[in-house]
Amino acid sequence: MSASAATPWRPTAVQEVVGLWGLGFLGIILAFLFFGGTAVPKLVATVGFLYLPLITMRWRGEDYRDYGLSLRTWRQDVRLFLVMSAVVFPLFFGAFFVWTEVLQHLPAELARLLAPFRGSAHFTPRLPPRFAEWVVDQLFVVALPEEFFYRGYIQARLRDAWPQGRRFLGVRLGPAFWLTALLFALGHLAIFQVWRLSVFFPALLFGWMRERTGSVVGAALFHAAANLFVRFLEVSFFGV
């Protein structure tokens, strides 16, 4: 038997990423179609994000630490998370306030396409019901699995294929960085809400944080905090 015949076929880094992303995307769509309105789609997404990469990681003898799921740089991650929150959240609050004003003057059909909330906006600070549960859910069920899958696994594997890029604020950003953010945004279309494409922009911040520390922990903390902050604003402005 020749050496080529004895060697099993392995996909390229790009083929691997696109294939696993496609499987995850399809799984979420099917779960939403058959079990929409239940917790099943979220469960399918969480399990897929955490375990799909294991299929190919085992071929290379890798584990989660090889893709940024590690507390090795936790102090740097926490510092970066606090700095990013202090800078971004006040700016986002101002942008959200302006957006609520703009929405009220858009045609109803267009507003429905661009945002999940309706009606007049008036800011009254309030926390969502069962906020403590939201914190646990957003950190461990949403942000950490998504950050491992996208910024940890996908961004790293695409970087293996396309290591080139330009340095920006201390990190090298190339095709892998931009394509990861695009896949992250497209992945949110699995539940058929066009306004979710806007997650492309925070994905750029998450991706930069991952490159800055080499870990997904800081990005996961910021991701969860951003989701919670958006929910706080929705409730405070619209009471929903």
Backbone bond lengths (Angstrom), bond angles and torsions (degrees), N, CA, C in turn:
res aa  C-N    CA-C-N  psi(-1)  N-CA   C-N-CA  omega(-1)  CA-C   N-CA-C  phi
1 M - - - 1.469 - - 1.526 109.22 -
2 S 1.332 117.96 133.05 1.456 121.03 -178.69 1.520 110.63 -74.34
3 A 1.355 114.66 161.00 1.470 119.53 -179.64 1.519 110.67 -62.78
4 S 1.375 116.14 -37.45 1.463 119.17 -178.62 1.515 111.44 -66.73
5 A 1.360 116.99 -34.85 1.461 119.80 179.66 1.516 111.41 -71.68
6 A 1.351 117.64 -28.34 1.453 121.26 -177.03 1.527 111.87 -83.29
7 T 1.317 117.68 -15.88 1.457 121.10 -177.58 1.525 110.53 -89.11
8 P 1.340 117.39 119.68 1.468 119.05 -179.35 1.524 110.89 -67.73
9 W 1.334 114.90 149.46 1.458 119.58 178.36 1.519 109.94 -69.47
10 R 1.321 116.21 138.56 1.454 121.98 175.22 1.524 108.39 -130.05
11 P 1.323 118.59 136.35 1.463 120.79 179.30 1.521 110.79 -70.37
12 T 1.327 115.85 157.96 1.455 120.01 171.91 1.533 109.05 -69.98
13 A 1.319 116.43 169.00 1.462 120.03 -179.94 1.526 111.10 -58.48
14 V 1.332 117.11 -42.08 1.466 120.34 -179.25 1.527 110.67 -68.39
15 Q 1.323 117.68 -44.19 1.462 120.92 177.28 1.522 110.94 -59.94
16 E 1.297 115.62 -41.64 1.467 121.16 179.85 1.523 111.17 -61.44
17 V 1.321 116.07 -47.74 1.464 120.97 -178.48 1.522 110.87 -64.30
18 V 1.317 117.17 -48.82 1.466 120.72 -177.85 1.526 110.25 -63.27
19 G 1.324 116.83 -39.87 1.459 120.44 179.90 1.516 112.55 -63.83
20 L 1.326 117.39 -48.31 1.464 120.03 -178.94 1.519 111.40 -70.62
21 W 1.334 116.95 -37.19 1.465 118.96 175.74 1.530 109.96 -62.02
22 G 1.328 116.97 -42.67 1.456 120.59 179.24 1.519 112.30 -62.50
23 L 1.334 117.16 -40.93 1.467 120.26 177.27 1.525 111.15 -61.83
24 G 1.330 115.36 -44.64 1.457 118.86 179.36 1.515 111.98 -64.35
25 F 1.317 116.48 -42.71 1.472 121.79 -179.98 1.527 110.52 -61.88
26 L 1.338 116.25 -45.85 1.460 120.57 179.69 1.522 111.14 -63.81
27 G 1.326 116.88 -40.76 1.453 120.27 179.42 1.516 112.50 -61.33
28 I 1.332 116.88 -41.09 1.464 120.60 179.96 1.522 110.62 -68.41
29 I 1.333 117.24 -41.20 1.472 120.63 177.93 1.525 110.51 -59.60
30 L 1.338 116.78 -48.33 1.469 120.05 -179.32 1.521 111.39 -62.92
31 A 1.331 116.17 -41.23 1.464 119.31 179.28 1.524 110.32 -63.90
32 F 1.329 116.53 -38.63 1.465 120.11 179.26 1.532 111.22 -68.40
33 L 1.350 116.96 -39.74 1.459 120.56 -179.64 1.523 112.27 -65.90
34 F 1.338 115.68 -40.31 1.468 119.62 -175.05 1.522 113.42 -93.41
35 F 1.336 117.10 -26.04 1.468 119.36 -174.53 1.529 111.95 -131.95
36 G 1.354 116.63 27.16 1.455 119.97 178.48 1.518 111.62 -58.10
37 G 1.334 116.27 141.37 1.455 120.37 -177.78 1.501 113.42 91.08
38 T 1.339 117.40 -2.40 1.459 121.76 176.61 1.531 108.78 -117.62
39 A 1.325 115.94 -177.78 1.462 121.29 179.59 1.525 112.39 -84.12
40 V 1.336 117.02 -2.69 1.466 120.09 -174.48 1.532 112.80 -62.56
41 P 1.357 120.31 -46.92 1.470 118.66 179.56 1.527 113.24 -57.55
42 K 1.329 117.24 -40.84 1.467 119.77 178.61 1.521 110.65 -65.34
43 L 1.334 117.10 -39.61 1.462 120.82 178.43 1.521 110.95 -63.87
44 V 1.332 116.40 -43.51 1.459 120.56 178.55 1.523 110.14 -60.79
45 A 1.334 117.10 -43.13 1.462 120.98 179.67 1.518 110.97 -63.23
46 T 1.321 117.13 -46.45 1.463 120.65 -177.81 1.519 111.71 -62.37
47 V 1.315 116.79 -47.30 1.467 120.66 179.85 1.523 110.48 -64.18
48 G 1.335 116.42 -43.15 1.458 119.69 179.33 1.519 112.55 -61.56
49 F 1.324 117.22 -45.41 1.456 120.83 -178.79 1.528 111.87 -62.89
50 L 1.315 117.09 -35.42 1.457 119.88 -177.57 1.519 113.72 -82.79
51 Y 1.346 117.67 -31.36 1.464 119.64 -170.13 1.522 115.36 -111.98
52 L 1.329 119.06 -23.03 1.465 118.53 178.62 1.531 112.46 -57.34
53 P 1.342 119.74 -43.51 1.468 118.58 179.57 1.520 113.98 -61.37
54 L 1.336 117.48 -23.10 1.470 119.79 -179.93 1.525 111.83 -62.07
55 I 1.336 116.86 -26.39 1.463 120.47 -178.96 1.518 110.37 -55.89
56 T 1.324 115.75 -47.16 1.461 119.57 -177.65 1.524 112.96 -93.26
57 M 1.328 117.41 -27.06 1.460 119.81 177.67 1.518 111.50 -59.16
58 R 1.323 117.23 -36.41 1.468 120.95 -179.54 1.513 112.31 -65.98
59 W 1.346 117.05 -29.76 1.464 119.41 177.28 1.528 110.60 -61.15
60 R 1.326 116.06 -33.43 1.456 120.71 -175.08 1.518 113.09 -101.34
61 G 1.324 117.51 4.58 1.457 120.92 -179.88 1.523 112.94 67.74
62 E 1.354 116.80 33.32 1.460 121.28 -177.46 1.529 110.56 -101.46
63 D 1.330 115.07 165.13 1.461 119.68 173.00 1.520 109.19 -135.34
64 Y 1.330 116.28 -174.90 1.462 120.84 -174.14 1.530 112.84 -60.09
65 R 1.328 116.70 -32.69 1.465 119.45 -178.51 1.523 112.01 -63.43
66 D 1.331 116.66 -28.32 1.466 119.99 179.10 1.528 112.13 -68.56
67 Y 1.326 116.65 -13.30 1.457 120.68 -178.22 1.531 111.52 -122.32
68 G 1.310 115.46 32.63 1.458 120.52 168.66 1.509 116.94 87.03
69 L 1.336 118.77 0.27 1.459 120.16 179.47 1.525 107.96 -90.43
70 S 1.320 114.71 80.46 1.458 121.43 -173.98 1.522 109.02 -155.11
71 L 1.336 115.68 150.95 1.468 121.09 176.64 1.520 111.61 -96.00
72 R 1.302 117.03 15.24 1.460 121.71 -176.05 1.535 111.55 -57.74
73 T 1.315 117.84 -37.79 1.468 122.06 -178.06 1.527 111.60 -113.90
74 W 1.334 117.07 34.98 1.462 119.79 -169.86 1.532 113.06 -62.05
75 R 1.332 117.98 -34.15 1.470 119.43 179.16 1.524 110.76 -64.52
76 Q 1.316 116.53 -45.05 1.458 120.65 177.58 1.521 110.63 -64.34
77 D 1.332 116.96 -38.96 1.463 121.25 178.66 1.528 111.21 -61.82
78 V 1.331 116.64 -45.71 1.464 120.35 -178.56 1.521 110.75 -66.21
79 R 1.338 117.27 -42.67 1.472 119.80 177.90 1.522 111.09 -60.17
80 L 1.321 116.45 -45.30 1.462 120.01 -179.34 1.521 110.84 -64.84
81 F 1.318 117.22 -39.81 1.465 121.45 177.35 1.525 110.83 -60.04
82 L 1.338 117.75 -44.14 1.456 120.86 -179.00 1.531 111.64 -66.67
83 V 1.328 116.76 -41.29 1.463 120.17 178.89 1.525 110.45 -64.72
84 M 1.330 116.71 -46.46 1.459 120.38 -179.30 1.526 110.93 -61.80
85 S 1.320 117.25 -40.73 1.464 120.62 179.66 1.517 110.92 -64.27
86 A 1.339 116.71 -42.70 1.458 120.95 -178.50 1.524 111.50 -65.53
87 V 1.326 117.67 -31.71 1.462 121.27 -178.91 1.526 111.75 -85.10
88 V 1.322 116.48 -46.76 1.465 120.87 -169.45 1.525 113.18 -80.32
89 F 1.316 118.25 -42.15 1.462 119.41 -171.77 1.531 113.76 -63.93
90 P 1.335 120.38 -42.47 1.476 117.98 174.88 1.524 112.54 -61.60
91 L 1.335 117.30 -39.60 1.460 120.24 177.74 1.526 110.61 -64.51
92 F 1.334 116.31 -40.81 1.460 119.57 -179.58 1.527 110.95 -67.45
93 F 1.325 116.66 -35.89 1.466 119.24 177.60 1.531 110.14 -58.93
94 G 1.336 116.78 -45.56 1.457 120.34 178.42 1.514 111.86 -62.39
95 A 1.338 116.95 -43.19 1.463 120.78 179.73 1.527 110.59 -65.02
96 F 1.336 117.31 -39.16 1.461 121.03 -179.98 1.531 110.26 -65.06
97 F 1.333 115.67 -40.61 1.470 119.69 178.83 1.526 110.52 -60.23
98 V 1.329 116.56 -46.16 1.465 120.74 179.10 1.527 110.22 -63.21
99 W 1.334 116.80 -41.45 1.459 121.17 -178.91 1.525 111.72 -62.45
100 T 1.326 117.21 -39.91 1.467 119.70 178.34 1.531 111.09 -62.69
101 E 1.327 116.80 -34.51 1.455 119.89 177.82 1.531 111.12 -70.28
102 V 1.330 116.39 -41.54 1.462 121.00 179.57 1.521 110.56 -63.75
103 L 1.331 117.27 -42.70 1.459 121.53 -177.05 1.525 112.18 -56.88
104 Q 1.317 116.36 -36.06 1.460 119.94 -176.42 1.524 112.93 -68.42
105 H 1.327 116.67 -14.20 1.461 120.45 -178.55 1.523 112.76 -109.01
106 L 1.335 116.45 4.66 1.466 120.40 178.46 1.526 110.30 -90.83
107 P 1.335 118.49 153.48 1.465 120.57 172.27 1.531 110.17 -55.57
108 A 1.313 116.24 145.73 1.468 120.92 -173.56 1.524 112.30 -57.26
109 E 1.322 117.60 -42.02 1.459 120.46 -177.89 1.530 111.13 -65.56
110 L 1.319 116.81 -40.67 1.458 120.49 178.89 1.521 110.66 -68.01
111 A 1.321 117.75 -41.83 1.464 121.26 178.48 1.522 110.79 -62.09
112 R 1.341 116.83 -38.59 1.463 120.96 179.09 1.522 111.37 -64.92
113 L 1.318 116.07 -31.92 1.460 121.18 179.92 1.521 111.77 -74.94
114 L 1.329 116.84 -32.61 1.459 121.59 -171.09 1.519 114.69 -95.61
115 A 1.322 118.75 -14.43 1.464 120.05 -175.62 1.521 110.47 -152.32
116 P 1.350 117.48 152.68 1.463 120.42 -178.73 1.517 113.75 -87.42
117 F 1.339 119.05 -5.13 1.452 120.47 -175.16 1.529 110.75 -114.58
118 R 1.340 115.80 160.50 1.450 121.82 -175.12 1.532 109.88 -134.61
119 G 1.319 115.23 167.79 1.451 120.93 170.71 1.514 113.42 87.07
120 S 1.328 115.20 179.38 1.457 121.04 179.91 1.516 110.16 -73.03
121 A 1.323 115.53 152.47 1.456 120.93 -175.97 1.519 110.40 -114.26
122 H 1.321 115.07 135.09 1.460 121.16 174.75 1.518 107.28 -146.77
123 F 1.338 116.65 124.21 1.464 120.25 -173.28 1.520 111.57 -79.71
124 T 1.339 114.36 116.05 1.463 122.75 171.79 1.525 106.84 -132.59
125 P 1.327 118.46 106.81 1.476 119.88 -174.15 1.528 112.64 -57.09
126 R 1.312 115.38 127.45 1.461 120.69 177.13 1.521 108.24 -159.12
127 L 1.326 116.20 150.30 1.459 121.78 178.22 1.524 109.68 -93.37
128 P 1.330 117.51 148.55 1.469 119.81 175.01 1.525 110.29 -62.89
129 P 1.315 118.26 153.49 1.466 120.71 173.78 1.526 110.72 -58.11
130 R 1.321 116.41 146.49 1.464 123.17 177.76 1.532 110.72 54.25
131 F 1.323 114.70 47.32 1.463 120.19 -173.73 1.530 112.19 -62.45
132 A 1.334 117.47 -37.34 1.469 119.92 -179.65 1.530 110.68 -60.81
133 E 1.331 116.67 -39.03 1.463 119.74 177.04 1.523 110.87 -65.21
134 W 1.337 116.07 -36.51 1.459 120.26 177.66 1.526 110.76 -62.16
135 V 1.320 117.06 -38.66 1.465 120.75 -179.94 1.525 110.37 -61.53
136 V 1.321 116.66 -48.84 1.464 120.83 179.74 1.524 110.70 -63.57
137 D 1.327 116.29 -43.90 1.460 121.14 -178.93 1.530 111.24 -61.89
138 Q 1.326 116.53 -48.12 1.460 119.80 -176.27 1.521 112.43 -67.56
139 L 1.311 118.10 -34.03 1.456 119.99 -178.52 1.520 112.24 -78.36
140 F 1.326 117.36 -50.77 1.466 120.51 -170.37 1.529 114.83 -95.82
141 V 1.339 117.52 -24.22 1.463 120.29 -178.37 1.527 111.49 -99.45
142 V 1.330 116.85 -31.49 1.464 120.67 -176.25 1.528 111.96 -106.46
143 A 1.320 117.43 -66.48 1.470 120.79 -168.82 1.525 113.57 -66.57
144 L 1.317 117.97 -49.56 1.464 119.46 -175.72 1.526 112.21 -64.07
145 P 1.339 120.21 -47.34 1.471 118.83 175.99 1.526 113.19 -61.53
146 E 1.328 117.47 -42.46 1.465 119.69 -179.47 1.524 111.28 -65.43
147 E 1.318 117.27 -41.27 1.464 119.64 179.94 1.518 111.69 -67.39
148 F 1.328 117.68 -38.19 1.462 118.97 176.26 1.524 110.78 -62.61
149 F 1.338 116.68 -45.75 1.456 120.32 -175.80 1.525 111.67 -68.81
150 Y 1.322 116.57 -48.27 1.461 119.24 -174.12 1.532 112.50 -84.93
151 R 1.313 117.63 -62.26 1.460 119.16 -176.92 1.531 112.12 -76.72
152 G 1.332 117.20 -34.50 1.453 118.15 179.54 1.509 112.47 -74.58
153 Y 1.322 116.25 -62.44 1.470 120.78 -174.29 1.531 112.75 -81.63
154 I 1.345 117.98 -59.78 1.465 120.19 -172.81 1.532 111.59 -61.90
155 Q 1.320 117.02 -47.76 1.464 118.84 -177.67 1.525 111.14 -62.58
156 A 1.334 117.29 -38.22 1.461 120.19 179.80 1.522 111.91 -68.90
157 R 1.323 117.36 -42.75 1.474 119.99 -178.94 1.527 110.97 -68.59
158 L 1.324 117.23 -39.05 1.457 118.77 176.65 1.530 110.81 -67.30
159 R 1.320 117.16 -32.24 1.457 120.36 175.67 1.518 111.08 -65.80
160 D 1.348 116.78 -31.86 1.465 119.90 174.72 1.529 110.62 -61.75
161 A 1.343 115.61 -36.94 1.466 120.12 -179.21 1.522 111.57 -79.43
162 W 1.334 116.56 -37.82 1.469 121.46 -176.42 1.524 109.49 -129.33
163 P 1.318 118.29 79.24 1.472 120.45 -177.10 1.526 113.85 -73.37
164 Q 1.314 117.63 -13.28 1.457 120.13 -176.42 1.525 111.11 -72.07
165 G 1.325 114.90 161.50 1.454 120.42 178.13 1.511 110.52 163.71
166 R 1.330 115.57 173.14 1.457 121.14 178.84 1.521 109.89 -105.03
167 R 1.314 115.64 143.74 1.457 119.98 179.81 1.523 110.02 -77.39
168 F 1.344 115.06 136.36 1.456 121.76 179.28 1.512 108.64 -145.81
169 L 1.329 117.37 119.33 1.465 122.93 -179.45 1.526 111.88 50.62
170 G 1.312 115.28 44.57 1.458 120.18 172.15 1.506 116.79 90.07
171 V 1.339 118.87 -0.51 1.471 120.18 179.79 1.524 109.60 -133.89
172 R 1.324 115.33 158.25 1.459 120.73 178.70 1.528 109.34 -93.96
173 L 1.316 115.81 122.36 1.465 121.80 -178.36 1.522 108.78 -117.45
174 G 1.324 115.44 120.15 1.451 120.44 -178.59 1.511 111.64 -134.16
175 P 1.335 117.49 -156.97 1.469 121.17 -178.16 1.530 113.05 -56.07
176 A 1.331 117.19 -36.19 1.466 120.08 -179.27 1.522 111.48 -60.67
177 F 1.316 116.31 -40.55 1.467 122.32 -179.54 1.524 110.88 -63.46
178 W 1.334 116.83 -47.93 1.462 120.75 -176.43 1.524 112.00 -71.38
179 L 1.334 117.13 -39.94 1.460 119.53 -179.08 1.520 111.17 -68.81
180 T 1.328 117.41 -34.99 1.460 119.86 176.62 1.519 111.04 -61.44
181 A 1.333 116.77 -44.64 1.463 120.31 178.49 1.527 111.12 -62.70
182 L 1.341 116.32 -38.23 1.470 120.11 178.93 1.524 111.10 -66.25
183 L 1.323 117.77 -45.06 1.465 121.11 178.49 1.526 111.04 -62.93
184 F 1.323 116.40 -37.63 1.465 120.85 177.63 1.528 110.51 -61.19
185 A 1.336 116.05 -44.39 1.464 120.00 179.29 1.527 111.16 -66.47
186 L 1.327 117.27 -46.74 1.462 120.64 179.83 1.523 111.28 -62.33
187 G 1.324 116.99 -34.86 1.458 120.47 178.87 1.518 112.60 -61.10
188 H 1.334 116.83 -27.62 1.462 120.16 179.55 1.523 112.82 -76.46
189 L 1.332 117.24 -8.05 1.464 120.07 175.20 1.523 112.27 -79.67
190 A 1.328 116.94 -2.54 1.463 120.08 -179.40 1.519 111.97 -61.46
191 I 1.328 117.52 -21.87 1.464 119.38 177.81 1.533 111.02 -109.12
192 F 1.352 116.22 22.04 1.460 122.81 165.74 1.526 114.44 59.98
193 Q 1.327 117.57 42.71 1.452 121.38 175.74 1.529 107.51 -125.86
194 V 1.339 115.91 106.33 1.460 121.16 -172.13 1.528 112.29 -60.64
195 W 1.336 117.61 -34.79 1.458 119.84 -177.59 1.522 112.65 -62.03
196 R 1.339 117.06 -17.45 1.468 119.56 179.81 1.529 113.21 -69.86
197 L 1.324 117.20 -12.82 1.470 119.26 175.25 1.525 111.58 -61.56
198 S 1.321 117.16 -19.22 1.467 120.51 179.88 1.528 112.23 -63.47
199 V 1.346 118.32 -14.88 1.458 119.89 179.40 1.528 111.42 -67.72
200 F 1.343 117.42 -7.83 1.463 120.10 174.52 1.523 110.97 -55.81
201 F 1.318 117.47 -37.48 1.461 120.93 -173.72 1.533 112.53 -74.18
202 P 1.337 120.85 -48.61 1.469 117.52 172.94 1.522 112.52 -63.68
203 A 1.335 117.86 -26.67 1.463 120.33 177.64 1.525 111.27 -60.20
204 L 1.321 117.14 -31.87 1.461 119.93 176.99 1.526 110.84 -64.84
205 L 1.325 117.03 -38.81 1.464 120.43 177.18 1.527 110.55 -67.92
206 F 1.338 116.94 -43.45 1.460 119.80 179.32 1.535 110.60 -60.68
207 G 1.324 115.64 -43.20 1.455 120.00 -178.98 1.512 112.33 -65.01
208 W 1.339 116.46 -40.19 1.465 119.93 177.54 1.521 110.95 -63.71
209 M 1.327 117.58 -41.49 1.464 121.46 179.49 1.520 110.83 -63.09
210 R 1.318 117.27 -39.96 1.463 121.29 179.06 1.535 110.64 -62.12
211 E 1.340 115.91 -42.34 1.457 119.32 179.21 1.524 111.65 -70.18
212 R 1.298 116.87 -31.72 1.461 121.31 -176.88 1.525 112.18 -67.01
213 T 1.338 117.11 -41.02 1.470 120.04 -175.50 1.521 113.25 -107.12
214 G 1.340 117.59 -17.21 1.453 120.52 -175.31 1.514 113.09 80.52
215 S 1.318 116.61 4.96 1.463 122.63 -178.25 1.518 109.26 -126.64
216 V 1.340 117.04 159.76 1.462 120.58 175.17 1.525 111.80 -99.67
217 V 1.327 117.74 0.85 1.466 120.69 -174.63 1.526 111.04 -65.75
218 G 1.331 117.59 -49.08 1.461 119.83 179.48 1.510 111.98 -62.46
219 A 1.329 116.50 -42.35 1.465 120.53 178.20 1.521 110.99 -62.96
220 A 1.337 117.26 -38.50 1.465 120.42 178.90 1.527 111.24 -66.30
221 L 1.336 117.09 -40.67 1.466 120.16 177.22 1.524 110.89 -62.24
222 F 1.333 115.77 -45.01 1.461 119.86 -179.35 1.524 111.16 -68.64
223 H 1.319 117.39 -38.51 1.468 122.92 177.58 1.528 110.03 -59.25
224 A 1.334 116.34 -49.80 1.461 120.19 179.93 1.520 111.06 -63.16
225 A 1.338 116.79 -43.84 1.462 120.50 -179.74 1.523 110.82 -63.48
226 A 1.330 117.32 -38.71 1.463 120.91 179.23 1.524 110.64 -64.37
227 N 1.331 117.22 -43.97 1.467 120.33 177.92 1.526 111.13 -61.33
228 L 1.329 115.95 -42.20 1.462 119.98 179.81 1.524 111.06 -67.08
229 F 1.322 116.52 -37.73 1.465 120.43 179.61 1.524 110.68 -66.14
230 V 1.331 116.53 -41.70 1.463 120.08 177.33 1.527 110.26 -62.30
231 R 1.323 116.56 -42.12 1.465 119.77 179.05 1.529 111.20 -63.88
232 F 1.321 116.09 -39.88 1.467 121.23 176.58 1.528 110.66 -60.62
233 L 1.322 116.89 -42.48 1.459 120.28 179.50 1.524 111.87 -67.38
234 E 1.326 116.90 -40.62 1.466 119.99 178.43 1.525 110.94 -60.04
235 V 1.326 116.01 -44.79 1.459 119.96 -179.45 1.535 110.94 -69.21
236 S 1.330 115.41 -39.64 1.466 119.64 -176.72 1.525 112.32 -71.61
237 F 1.333 117.48 -34.12 1.460 120.10 -179.29 1.531 113.17 -88.88
238 F 1.345 115.90 -36.82 1.468 119.61 -171.35 1.526 113.83 -117.40
239 G 1.336 117.18 -10.20 1.458 120.39 179.15 1.522 112.77 68.65
240 V 1.361 118.00 23.81 1.470 120.66 -177.02 1.515 109.79 -109.21
